[in-house]
Amino acid sequence: MRKIGLLALISLFLNQACTDPQEKNNKTEKDQSEMTETTEEFQWQTEQFADLRILRYQVPGWDKLSLQQKKLAYYLTQAGLEGRDILWDQQYCHNLEIRKALESIINNVKDEQGENWDSFMLYAKRVFFSNGIHHHYSHAKIEAGFSQEYLQALLTKAGADLSTEAFEVIFNDKDAKGVSKDPNQDLLLASAVNFYDPDITADEASAFYAAKTIEGDASPISYGLNSKLVRENGTLVEKVWHVDGMYGAAISKIIAWLELAQGVAENEQQAKALGLLIDYYRSGDLKKWDEYNIAWVNDTASTVDYINSFIEVYHDPLGYKATYETVVQVKDMDASEKMAVISENIQYFEDNSPIMDLHKKENVVGVSYRMINVVGEAGATTPATPIGVNLPNAQWIREQHGSKSISLTNIEGAYENAKGEGFLEEFAFSSEELERAKKYSAVSSKMHTALHEVVGHASGKLEPGVGSPHATLKNYSSTLEEARADLVALYFILDQKILDLGLMESLEAGKAEYDNYIRNGLMLQLRRLKPGEVIEEDHMRNRQLIAAWAFEMGAEANVIERKVIDGKTYFVINDYEALREIFGEQLREIQRIKSQGDFEAGSSLVERYGVQVDAELHQEVLNRTEKLNIAPYQGFIQPAMKPIMDGDEIIDIEIEYPTDFLEQMLMYGKEYSNL
């Protein structure tokens, strides 16, 4: 692959799975690098339905890997797919039963057509995309669009069946939200996720895990991460996810492939980490999970790397329990080497942060940064994939042993190649703002998210004796963490140091990102909501919190001005330096909230600025974006690996790129149905 310029290399991230990949529609400047080895004839988008676009991505450099490396990637990918059913069950207790009924109907009913059938197929594809009957982003239950009578007729034709409760829940108002963040309701009773028995309250669950917490523990266990909390004979107990416990049938398959992967590991450290992951899956021991994460962080030499297991807690309203996910990846050597400048200078950002000295780390350790190409994903990372990852999530491991930040380069390239047009032209106020965005947005937005992941999540520390954020800040922890990392990026993207390091050519790029952030946070992201809805998703709350709070803080000096021209609303930044100072003040306060575990201040900020929606402005955004006909959410068909055999021996592995989303979903249901 031709070496590419530094400015083209700063790629986007998501998480502690953080940066929101669904915002890619906002960009207009196409990155012309060859990081994805694109070809004109490659079909990046295959279809659009409901609020979803189905895309594909390529895997550049696959043929340059050794056979051992290809085998490693293949085994890891297969391990990931074997756990697919786990996510479906985690997200809702009836998901697997409903999915299998949908698969049976599609596979066996061949003579249906007409409006009802079209509505059924639309529903099925939306359910497959969301890994369940609740929307992947809003968590609202997906509307069927056809009658109970029609579904029953299809089930009869297919020779399939559904339990009464599973059948009825498709059409009734029960379990309307997969994840509820409404503070006026019990967070668990109002959420349909399958991490807790349906009668367990948030107070009961919180008390259960609070009793396990050891005050002052310097290396706290991630209690609850890999279990379902149930009530047995009136007592709360955990059903742990391990080979001899809950999800054992799927986990045994995962282990079998991981053992094969361990046998072709690239080095001793990688083999050690894989061995510890296998031990964790066998035992369910969360201390073993911590040992594994430390070993995984210390493997910085492998070309083929992976994420596998129960990772992110976004789907648990209380932030204890993690969904299953996997990513298999290949390091882009040239790009990663060029981007090492960020992690090499990470102490500069900590020392010069506007947060209180008490909350700064004296020595930020072990932050590695890689540009990678995804080979395959499973579980919560697909079809709607992260753009990047920063792990592990345990605060003490990050502080003592470091973390890995990765940017999913080929995913970013696919988004750029499949992007829609028109959002900037519609929402940019002036020709100057529009031209600045066209010139710099491809670099500035990537710089923002690089700083968010590599610097933001690695920065700051808790005060002595303060518990972990998910325990102190509870259901607001994820929103506030994303806001904190975003503010680190926003503050430093206008720092001269970014130019000195050669990461941007002009601070005008930072201004372009300020324009984009305010435009999106106050207006454009509202296109995802239906009229009357409030914001519940953490990343959306984070963006509106920052933008709305900044708008208010700068009101007296008119730092951000709301203008209405010919009935169209615009938010115009009049003073970028003043806005940077506001972002610094916000960062200082949100870091204080995290460092001190100030739940009252944190909840007040989120509820005041991040939740409620201006109904009139919302409708205006919907009207202005409807004509662009670009669905707000995107997800991917996964590449397929095809082993080439000589007898019983694998002599090569080829990559293929399927084009039919539904066909892949049905194949997965047939080949990887373990629960």
HELIX and SHEET records of a PDB file:
HELIX    1   1 LEU A    6  ALA A    8  5                                   3    
HELIX    2   2 PRO A   21  ASN A   26  5                                   6    
HELIX    3   3 TRP A   62  LYS A   64  5                                   3    
HELIX    4   4 LEU A   67  GLU A   82  1                                  16    
HELIX    5   5 ARG A   84  GLN A   91  1                                   8    
HELIX    6   6 ASN A   95  ASN A  108  1                                  14    
HELIX    7   7 GLU A  115  SER A  130  1                                  16    
HELIX    8   8 GLN A  148  ALA A  158  1                                  11    
HELIX    9   9 THR A  164  VAL A  169  1                                   6    
HELIX   10  10 ALA A  202  ALA A  210  1                                   9    
HELIX   11  11 GLY A  248  GLY A  263  1                                  16    
HELIX   12  12 GLU A  268  SER A  283  1                                  16    
HELIX   13  13 LEU A  286  VAL A  297  1                                  12    
HELIX   14  14 MET A  333  GLU A  344  1                                  12    
HELIX   15  15 ILE A  346  ASP A  351  1                                   6    
HELIX   16  16 ASP A  357  HIS A  359  5                                   3    
HELIX   17  17 GLN A  395  HIS A  401  1                                   7    
HELIX   18  18 THR A  409  ALA A  418  1                                  10    
HELIX   19  19 PHE A  423  PHE A  427  1                                   5    
HELIX   20  20 SER A  431  ALA A  450  1                                  20    
HELIX   21  21 LEU A  451  GLY A  456  3                                   6    
HELIX   22  22 PRO A  469  THR A  472  1                                   4    
HELIX   23  23 LYS A  474  TYR A  476  5                                   3    
HELIX   24  24 SER A  477  PHE A  492  1                                  16    
HELIX   25  25 GLN A  496  ASP A  500  1                                   5    
HELIX   26  26 GLU A  508  LEU A  522  1                                  15    
HELIX   27  27 LEU A  524  ARG A  528  5                                   5    
HELIX   28  28 ASP A  538  MET A  553  1                                  16    
HELIX   29  29 TYR A  576  GLN A  596  1                                  21    
HELIX   30  30 PHE A  599  LEU A  605  1                                   7    
HELIX   31  31 VAL A  606  VAL A  611  3                                   6    
HELIX   32  32 ALA A  615  GLU A  626  1                                  12    
HELIX   33  33 PHE A  661  GLU A  671  1                                  11    
SHEET    1   A 3 GLN A  45  PHE A  49  0                                        
SHEET    2   A 3 LEU A  52  ARG A  56 -1                                        
SHEET    3   A 3 TYR A 633  ILE A 637  1                                        
SHEET    1   B 2 SER A 227  GLU A 232  0                                        
SHEET    2   B 2 THR A 235  VAL A 240 -1                                        
SHEET    1   C 5 VAL A 304  PHE A 310  0                                        
SHEET    2   C 5 TYR A 324  LYS A 331 -1                                        
SHEET    3   C 5 VAL A 367  GLY A 379 -1                                        
SHEET    4   C 5 SER A 403  LEU A 408  1                                        
SHEET    5   C 5 GLY A 388  LEU A 391 -1                                        
SHEET    1   D 2 ILE A 560  ILE A 565  0                                        
SHEET    2   D 2 LYS A 568  ILE A 573 -1                                        
SHEET    1   E 2 ALA A 640  ASP A 646  0                                        
SHEET    2   E 2 GLU A 649  GLU A 656 -1                                        
END                                                                             
